[in-house]
């Protein structure tokens, strides 16, 4: 490796560190929770120490990437602090490759990579965020709505074969079920010994349920062909599972592929079973709407 090439690797690492320093610092300045502020400042200080170490080797002052600062700051504000930070840390594959290249020629810098992998991830996990505290309630609402309503709409599609009636029936069923699920979550949380607020838990569950049923029923309100509507409903269900599983897998460090396949197979399996039941019901009772 040439001296200039090695120096470029050092400068890239240096730029990453100072950029992440400012991202953590900016986030710390805009949140109200003192505990989270302390955690973010601690990580920011670590990033600054790493930057200064690289600067001691390169003897060059490097400016941070304003694009990355804005990008991850907006993601963290819109989608949650923990999600934004972990997305940033997990997404730096090129930075990890760069570190490996540097370590081949500079083994003494290994402490920085260890800080990134252990100390900072430990600090990130100390962040106390309400969205993640109630994620179980959101999962409950999403899962229940996906499984129940996707199955119900599939069954109604063959039983009625009228998009307006299917949409109306699904909406009434879905809203009633959302109230039921919210009430159940309230009672369940109240009986548990946890720091979660029962009312907030029920609200998160109810909102997640209603949001899901609105998306699943939408194709039946737009299209007149029941099979086109059903196909789009299933597609929306898969997209909801995909997006939410990615969010949870990133924020909670779960296995994305395993969780996605599990949720998708359950929802689609129930839909297929209900579709078959709807077909049998329409044939046995000769229902034509």
N, C-alpha and C positions, 0 to 999 in steps of 0.2 A: 504493500500500500504506500502510495506517495505521500509526502508530508502535506501537500496541499489538499489531497483527498481526505486525509485524516482530519485536517483542520476544518474542512467543510462539514464533516460528521459532528465535530465538536460544536460548531456554530449552529447547526440544526438543533442539537440537543439544548443548547443555550437558549435559542429562540423559543423552543417549546416550554422550557421552564419559566421564562419571564412572562410568556403569554398566559400560562396557567396561574401564575402568581397574581396577575391582574384580574383574571376571571374570578378567582376565589375572593380576592379583596373587594371587587365590585359587588359580588353577591352578599358578602358580609355587611357591606355598607347599606344595603337596601332591605334587609330583613329585620324584623323587630325582636325576634326571640333571642335573648342574651346567650343562651346555651349554644344555639346554632351559630351565632356570630363568633363565639369563642373557638368553636371547632373549625370554622372556615378560615379564621385568621391564623390558626395554628398550621393548617395545611398551606396557606399562602406563605407563611414564614419558611416552611420547609422548601417550597418551590424557589423562594428567593435565595436560600442558602445553596441550593443546587446550581442556580444561575451564577452565583458568585464564584462557585468552585470552577465551573466551566470558563468563566471570564478570566479567572486567574491563570488558566492555561492558554486561552486564545489572545488575551490582552486587547480584546475588542469589545466595545459596547454595542449590544444588539437590541433593536427595538422589537416590541411585541407585535403579534399579528392582530390588528384591529378587527379584521374580519372574524377571526375565531373568537375573540372576546365578545363581540356583539352576538354572534351566532349562538354560543353556548349560554350566554346570559339570558337571551330571549327564550331559549328552549327551557331553561331552568325556571324562569318566571311563569311561562305558560303551562308547562307540563309537570312541574314539581322540582324542588331543589335536588332531591336524591336522584331522580331519574336523569336530570340534566347533567349532574356531575358524573354519574356512573357511565352515562352514554359517552361522555368526553373521555373518561379514563379507558373504557373498553374499546373505544374507536381508534386509539392511538397505536395501531398495529405497526405502522411505519416507524413510529418513535421507538418501539421495542426492537425492531430490526436494526435501527440505528445504534441503540445501546449495545446490542450484541457485537456489532462491528467495532465499536469503540473499545469494548472490554477485551477484545482479542489483543489489542495493542496497549491497553491501559487497565490492567486488572484492579488497580487501586480504586477505580471509580465504581466498583461493584456495590458499594454502600448506597449509592444513589438509586440503583435499580431495586435494591432490597427495600429502601424507603418507599419507593413507588408501589411495590407489590404488597408490603406488609403494613408499615406504619400509617401511610396515608389512607389505605383502604379500611384500616381499623378505625381511623378518625371519621371517615365518611359514614361508617355504620353507626356512629354515635349520634348522627343527626336525627333529631326528633321532629318528624313531619306528620301533620294530621292526616294528609292524604294516604300515607302508608299505614297509619295506625288503623284506619277504617277500610283498608283495602279488602279485608275479608268480607265486609258487608257489601262492597261493590261487586266482588266476585260472586257472592250469593245471588244478588239481583240479576247480574248478567247471565250467569249459568242457568238459573231457573227460567228466565225469560227465553233464552236461546233454546233450551231443551223443550219446554212446554209449548211455547208459541210456534216454533218451527214445526213441531210435530202436529199441533192443532191445525195450522194453516195447510199443511200437506194433506191431512185427512179431510179438511173441509173443501179443498180444491176439487177432489173427485166426488165428494158427497153432494156439493151444491153446484159447482161449475159456473158460478156467477161471481165476478170479482167484487162487486159492491156488497153483496150479502156476506161474502167471505171476509171482507175488510171490516164491515160492521160487527159481525160475530166475533172476529179476532180482537177488535178494539175493546168491545165490552168485556170479553173474557180476560184480556190482558190487563185492563185497568182494575178489574175486580181482583185479579191475582196479585197485582202490585200492592194494593192495599193490604191484602192478606199476608204477603211476604213481609211488608214493612212492619205490620203488627207483630208477626212472629219473631222478627229480628229484635224488636223492642223488648218483648218479653224474655227472649233468650239472653240478650245482653244484660238485662236487668238482673237475671238470676245468676250470672257469672260474677266471679270475683276478678274484675279487670278495671283498668283505668279508662275504659271507653264510656262515653256518654250514650245511654240507651236511645235517647231521642235522635242524636246525630247518626247513630248506627242505622236506625230505621229509615231516616231520611235518605242516607246514602244508598241503602238497598232499594228503596222505592224509586228514587230518581234513576238509578242504573236500570231498573226494570222498565220504567216508562220510556226511557231513551231507546232501549233495545226494541221494544214493541213498536215504537213509532217508525224505526227504520225497517223493521221486518214487514210491516203492513203497507208501507209506502208504495211498493210496486203494484199492489192490488187497487190502489186509488188512482194510479196513473195509466195502467194498461188494461185493456179489455179482455185480452187472452189470458185465461187462468194459468196456462202452462208457462207462458212467458213470465207472468207475475211470480209463479212459484220458483222458477229458475233463478230470477233476480233475488228473491227472498233468501234462497239458499246461498247465493253468492254473497249477499250482504251479511248473512250469518257467519260465513267463512271469514270475511274481511273483519268483522267485529272481533272474532276469536283471534285472528292474526294480529291485529293492532293491539288489543288488550294484553294478549299473551306476551308480545314483544315488550310492552311497557312493564309488566310485572316481572318478566324474566330479567330485564335490565335493572330495575330498581331493587328487586329482591334476590338477584343472582340465582334464578332458577334455571333449569334446563329448558330452553325455549322449545326445541323440537319435540321433546317428550310431552310437555304440557299442551302444546298446540295440537298434536296428533290425538291426544286423549280427549280434549274438549271437542275437536272436530268430529271424531268418530262417534262420540256419544250423541251429539246434536243431530248429525246426519243419519245415524242409525235409528234414532227415535222418529225422525222425519220419514224415513223409508218405511218403517213399521206402520206409522200412522197413515201414510199414503195407501198402503195395502189395506188397512182397516177401512179407510174411506171408500176404496174401490169395492170391497165386499159389502159394505153397508148400502152403497148406491145400487148394487146389483140385487141384493136380497130384498130390499124394500122398494126397489124401482123408483128411487128418488130422482126427479128431474126438475131443476129449478130454472 
